[in-house]
């Protein structure tokens, strides 16, 4: 059985009769125990979605930086030219 956190904060907003009827219908379709549970779940989904969007943005930024570093390494390797270290395996920083 899940342990529920005590809920001490309240958010209130007004709906038209049509909006409320739609929300009640959605509660029944989704199997929510109450309008409050439905609203809480919807807000939670938005929070998770926003968090995932931040993560994906950070991941894309890091990928861009990695691609830039890869390009710089390739340019440096071409500038240095072929040498004994090319293709050699490194062990503890030594050839």
C-alpha positions in Angstrom: 0.0 0.0 0.0 1.4 3.4 -1.0 2.1 5.9 1.8 0.5 9.2 0.9 2.2 12.5 1.7 0.1 14.8 3.8 -1.5 17.4 1.6 -1.6 20.8 3.2 -1.8 23.2 0.3 -4.8 24.1 -1.8 -5.3 25.5 -5.2 -8.7 26.9 -6.2 -10.1 28.0 -9.6 -13.5 28.4 -11.1 -15.0 26.5 -14.0 -18.2 27.0 -16.0 -20.9 24.4 -15.7 -19.9 23.0 -19.1 -16.2 22.8 -18.1 -17.1 21.1 -14.8 -19.3 18.6 -16.5 -16.4 17.8 -18.9 -14.1 17.4 -16.0 -16.5 15.1 -14.1 -16.9 13.0 -17.3 -13.2 12.8 -17.7 -12.9 11.6 -14.0 -15.2 8.7 -14.8 -13.4 7.8 -18.0 -10.0 8.0 -16.4 -11.1 6.2 -13.2 -10.1 9.1 -10.9 -11.5 9.0 -7.4 -12.3 12.8 -7.5 -11.9 16.0 -9.5 -9.0 16.8 -7.1 -7.2 13.6 -7.9 -7.7 14.2 -11.6 -6.4 17.8 -11.3 -3.4 16.7 -9.2 -2.5 14.0 -11.7 -2.7 16.4 -14.6 -0.5 19.0 -12.8 2.0 16.2 -11.9 2.2 15.1 -15.6 2.9 18.7 -16.6 5.7 19.0 -14.0 7.2 15.7 -15.2 6.9 16.7 -18.9 8.7 20.0 -18.1 11.4 18.3 -16.2 12.0 15.9 -19.1 12.1 18.8 -21.6 14.8 20.4 -19.5 16.7 17.2 -19.5 16.4 16.7 -23.2 17.5 20.3 -23.9 20.6 19.8 -21.7 21.3 16.5 -23.4 21.1 18.1 -26.9 23.4 20.9 -25.7 26.0 18.4 -24.4 25.7 16.5 -27.7 26.5 19.7 -29.6 29.5 20.4 -27.5 30.7 16.8 -27.9 30.3 17.1 -31.7 32.3 20.3 -31.6 35.1 18.7 -29.5 35.2 15.8 -31.9 35.6 18.1 -34.8 38.4 19.9 -33.1 40.2 16.7 -32.3 39.9 15.6 -35.9 41.4 18.9 -37.1 44.2 18.6 -34.6 44.9 15.1 -35.7 45.1 16.2 -39.3 47.4 19.1 -38.4 49.8 16.9 -36.6 49.8 14.3 -39.4 50.5 10.6 -39.2 52.9 9.6 -36.5 53.9 6.6 -34.4 51.0 7.3 -31.9 48.3 7.0 -34.6 46.5 3.8 -34.1 48.6 2.9 -31.1 47.0 1.8 -27.8 47.6 3.9 -24.8 48.2 2.6 -21.3 48.3 5.0 -18.4 48.9 7.9 -20.7 52.0 6.3 -22.4 52.4 4.8 -25.8 
